[in-house]
Amino acid sequence: MSDVPTYTCGQCHYNFNHGAHVCQGCRGTIVYGATQREVSEAQKLWGFSFGLIALIGFHTIPMYLNSSFNWSLPTGTDILP
């Protein structure tokens, strides 16, 4: 029994051992892990998500604190000129 992990090609379903660079079934290039494009897309998605959550937080958290504790914190719309 071999300790080398085996994988299956997503295109042709050919089984290959870890370390292979070309699929023997479809002759496609084997990439381990995420490609640069996938990493870039994930970074864009996380950046957009964080920005959206931050914008919502800057508006709703002060509104909640103002209504719950009778404070007068500026909300996101009060800060803008």
Secondary structure as UniProt FT lines:
FT   STRAND          6..8
FT   TURN            10..12
FT   STRAND          15..17
FT   TURN            18..19
FT   TURN            24..26
FT   HELIX           36..69
FT   HELIX           76..79
//
